[in-house]
């Protein structure tokens, strides 16, 4: 009886030690601009100069980091089997956020996707993204989908 009780106790401890994560949360990269135009990425203060590279790392997840975007395998015409990010970039701001701060964040996110698409175009077709045919651009866009959510401005607490 003591062994059974010990086994029950240990199994409960082990199960409760496993982190409970929501897969949907893993695939959302939260960018927040507060009322003082401070940039927060995944709840950490970040300089706008670092945002583009942070978005690129999140989307590509080169080290298969559990905290970054998950990937799924897709068969993409002209490219073959590719690992495609499931990630979503969520841009949120306060009602009092300066419009220019918001635009700067949008621009950095756009730059990240443009660079990723251009890098893949050069790798696969030896041609810059802007010079690709429509069909090839469509393939690159499927390999690096731009999923961006822009929430309505709201009151953000620090």
N, C-alpha and C positions, 0 to 999 in steps of 0.2 A: 504494500500500500504506500509506503514511504517513497519507493522508487517511482511509482505512478504519479504521486503528487509532485515529486521533484521534476519529472519529465514534463508534466503539465506546466509547472512554473517556468522552467527554462524555455519551453516552446513559446509561451506568452511573451517572455522578455525578448526573444529573438525576433518574433513577428513585430512587436512594437518598435524594435530598433531599425526596421527597414523603413526608409523615408517614404512617406506617401506623397507622390507627386502626380500632378495632373498633366497628362501628355500635352494637352492644349496649351498649358502655361509654358512648357518647354519651348514650344514653337512660336512664342511671341516675344519679340525684342522690344521692350518698352522704352521709349524716348519721351521724356517729360521736360517741359519748359515751365518754370514756375513764374510767379508774379514779378520776381526780381530778375527775370531773364536768365536764371541759372539753369544749366543743362544737367539733367540727370539721366543716366543710361543704366537700366536695370538697377535702379535705386541708388546708384553711386554718382557722385559729381564727376562730370567729364568736361574737358575743354573741347570746344567746337572743332579745333584742329585735329582732334583724335577720332571724331565721329565717323568719318568716311572709312577709316581702317577698321574700326570696331564693327561697322555694318558688314564690311566685306568678310571679316573673320567669322561673324555670326552666320552669314549665309553659306559660306564655303565649308565651315567647320573642318579645317584641314587635319586636326588631331583627333577627330571623332570624340570631342569633348561632350560629356553628358549634358552640360549646361547650355550648350549651343543648339542650333537648329538640327532637327532630325532630317534624314534623307530617305528618299524612296527611289527604287530603280525604275526607270522609264525607258522604253524603246522610242527614240526620237528619230524621225526621218532625217536622213543625211548625216546624222551623228552616231546612230546606233544606241547601245545601252549606256545610259548615263545615270549617275546619282544626282537627283534633283532635290533641292532644299524644300522642306515643308514650312519654312519660316515665314512669319508675318512680321513686318515692321509696324509698330503702333506709335504714332506721333500724337502726343497729348499736350495741351497747353492750358494755362490759366486764362481767365477772361481778360486779365490785365497784362498779359504777355505782350511785349513790344512786337509789332508786326514784322519788323526787320529781323528780330531774333528767330521768329517762326520761319521766315523765308530762308534764313541762313541754314537752319536745320534741314528744311526740305531740299535745299541745294546740295548739301553734303550727302544726304541719302541718295539723291539722284546720281551724283557723281560716283558713288560706290557702285550702283548698278551699272552705270555706263562703263566704268572701268572693268568690272567683272565680265560684261558682255563683250567688250573689246578684246580683253585678254583671251577669252574662249574663241572668238572669231579668228584671232591671229594664230592660236594654237591649232585649230581644226581646219581653217581654210587659207591660212597665211595671208589674210586680207583684213584690214580694219573693218569694224562693224558697220560703219557708215557707208562703206563702199560695197557691202554685200548685196546680192540680189534679194528680192522680197522673200523668196522661199528660204534662203539661208538665214536671213534675219529672223524669220518665223521659227526656225529650228533653234537658233541661239536663245530666242525669247522663251521657248519651252524649256530649255535646259537651265535657264536662269530667270525664272518667273519673278516679276516685280509685284510683290504683294505688300501693299502699304495701306494701313488704316489710319485715317485722320479723324480723331474724335472731336466732337463739339467742344469748344472752349468751356471750361468750368472752373470753379474755385478750387485751387490746389493748395493743400497744406504742406508745409515743409517738414 
